[in-house]
Amino acid sequence: MVLPGTTTAHLFASTTGTDADFVAKLVDVMPEKVEADPALGGARIMGGAEILRGPSRVTFQSPG
């Protein structure tokens, strides 16, 4: 599947603990066979990652 443009994930989480971090990752999985470069067959390549510190956030736009 090809996803052109911006990819958005809507995540919801809550915690009652005093320390919680959340990690969101976007991973591209290559097809099993890549003619141009066989070493890439089945590879998983991280396209992006974001870490949000739970205790220091009031909203996603501003830390508290």
Protein Blocks (a to p, Z undefined) as FASTA:
>chain_A
ZZehjdddddddddfbfbdcddddddddddfbdfklmmlgopacdfbdcdddfklpfblm
bcZZ
